[in-house]
């Protein structure tokens, strides 16, 4: 009986081609814009960031925000450096795991090391109004 002749290098070559195909197709898959540190970038994708939040209130009550509306310390609003005005964001206090949804209507924070300024009302509901600062996770909502 005659054995068919095999070409081992073709088997190795086909494995190599398969691996390349998987590698390149994975690069085309969609991904979330996610970065768990300071300064994540806003984009068409979901925005996620982790860092320090603070709040602002009475001193700015009734004054114009960067979006042109009057600041209301009792509204569920926030200031962010890059997210578009009107973006809704879920903020989670990482110490007590409470969350609120706020609307971006101002620019800031202007203090180094902070990623978002929230209204006094949002800080109360998140449980850090007395402390002034909290470690938070922010996620844009559709």
C-alpha positions as CSV (number, residue, x, y, z in Angstrom):
1,X,0.0,0.0,0.0
2,X,1.3,3.4,-0.9
3,X,1.1,6.2,1.7
4,X,0.1,9.6,0.5
5,X,2.9,12.1,0.7
6,X,2.3,14.9,3.3
7,X,3.8,18.3,3.5
8,X,4.4,19.3,7.2
9,X,5.3,22.8,6.3
10,X,1.8,23.4,4.8
11,X,0.3,22.4,8.2
12,X,2.5,24.8,10.0
13,X,1.8,27.5,7.4
14,X,-2.0,27.1,7.8
15,X,-1.7,27.4,11.6
16,X,0.3,30.6,11.1
17,X,-2.3,32.0,8.7
18,X,-5.1,31.1,11.1
19,X,-3.4,32.9,13.9
20,X,-2.8,36.0,11.8
21,X,-6.5,36.0,10.8
22,X,-7.6,35.9,14.4
23,X,-5.2,38.6,15.4
24,X,-6.3,41.0,12.7
25,X,-10.0,40.4,13.1
26,X,-9.7,41.0,16.9
27,X,-8.3,44.4,16.1
28,X,-11.4,45.3,14.1
29,X,-13.8,44.5,16.9
30,X,-15.5,47.4,18.6
31,X,-14.3,48.5,22.0
32,X,-15.5,50.8,24.8
33,X,-13.5,54.0,25.4
34,X,-12.5,52.9,28.9
35,X,-9.6,54.1,31.1
36,X,-9.5,53.6,34.8
37,X,-7.3,56.5,35.6
38,X,-7.3,60.3,35.3
39,X,-8.0,61.9,32.0
40,X,-10.0,59.5,30.0
41,X,-11.0,60.8,26.6
42,X,-14.5,61.6,25.5
43,X,-15.6,60.0,22.2
44,X,-18.6,58.5,20.5
45,X,-18.2,55.5,22.7
46,X,-19.1,55.1,26.3
47,X,-16.9,57.2,28.6
48,X,-15.6,55.6,31.8
49,X,-13.2,57.2,34.3
50,X,-12.1,56.7,37.9
51,X,-10.7,59.5,40.1
52,X,-11.6,62.1,42.7
53,X,-14.8,64.2,42.8
54,X,-15.5,67.3,44.7
55,X,-18.6,69.5,44.9
56,X,-19.5,73.1,44.5
57,X,-22.5,75.0,45.9
58,X,-23.6,78.2,47.6
59,X,-20.8,80.4,46.3
60,X,-21.9,79.7,42.7
61,X,-25.7,79.6,43.3
62,X,-27.5,81.5,40.5
63,X,-24.3,82.3,38.5
64,X,-24.0,81.4,34.9
65,X,-22.4,78.1,34.1
66,X,-20.2,77.5,31.0
67,X,-23.3,76.2,29.2
68,X,-25.1,79.5,29.8
69,X,-27.7,78.2,32.3
70,X,-27.8,79.4,35.9
71,X,-26.2,77.1,38.4
72,X,-28.6,75.5,40.9
73,X,-26.8,73.7,43.8
74,X,-30.0,71.7,44.4
75,X,-30.1,70.3,40.8
76,X,-28.4,67.1,39.7
77,X,-25.7,68.6,37.6
78,X,-21.9,68.5,37.3
79,X,-18.9,70.1,35.7
80,X,-16.5,68.1,33.5
81,X,-13.6,69.2,31.4
82,X,-14.4,67.5,28.1
83,X,-17.8,65.8,28.1
84,X,-20.4,67.6,25.9
85,X,-23.1,69.7,27.7
86,X,-26.2,67.7,28.3
87,X,-24.4,64.4,28.7
88,X,-25.9,62.2,31.4
89,X,-23.4,60.5,33.6
90,X,-23.7,57.9,36.3
91,X,-21.4,58.7,39.3
92,X,-20.7,55.9,41.8
93,X,-19.0,56.6,45.1
94,X,-16.5,53.8,45.4
95,X,-16.4,54.0,49.2
96,X,-20.1,53.4,49.9
97,X,-21.3,52.2,46.4
98,X,-24.1,54.7,46.0
99,X,-24.8,56.1,42.6
100,X,-26.6,59.1,41.1
101,X,-27.2,60.3,37.6
102,X,-26.2,63.9,36.8
103,X,-26.3,66.1,33.7
104,X,-23.1,67.9,32.5
105,X,-23.8,71.6,32.3
106,X,-20.5,73.3,33.3
107,X,-16.7,73.1,32.8
108,X,-14.3,72.0,35.5
109,X,-12.9,71.0,37.8
110,X,-10.0,73.3,37.8
111,X,-8.2,71.7,40.7
112,X,-5.4,69.2,39.8
113,X,-6.2,65.6,40.5
114,X,-10.0,65.9,40.2
115,X,-12.1,64.5,37.4
116,X,-15.5,66.0,38.1
117,X,-17.3,68.6,40.2
118,X,-20.8,67.8,41.3
119,X,-23.6,70.0,42.7
120,X,-24.1,70.0,46.4
121,X,-27.3,67.9,46.0
122,X,-25.4,65.2,44.1
123,X,-22.7,65.2,46.8
124,X,-25.3,64.8,49.5
125,X,-26.9,61.8,47.8
126,X,-23.5,60.3,47.1
127,X,-22.6,60.7,50.8
128,X,-19.6,63.0,50.6
129,X,-21.0,66.5,51.1
130,X,-19.4,66.7,54.6
131,X,-16.0,65.2,53.5
132,X,-15.8,67.4,50.4
133,X,-14.0,64.7,48.3
134,X,-14.7,61.2,47.2
135,X,-13.2,58.5,45.0
136,X,-15.7,57.9,42.2
137,X,-16.3,56.1,38.9
138,X,-18.1,58.1,36.2
139,X,-19.8,56.4,33.2
140,X,-21.6,58.3,30.4
141,X,-25.1,57.1,29.6
142,X,-26.7,56.7,26.2
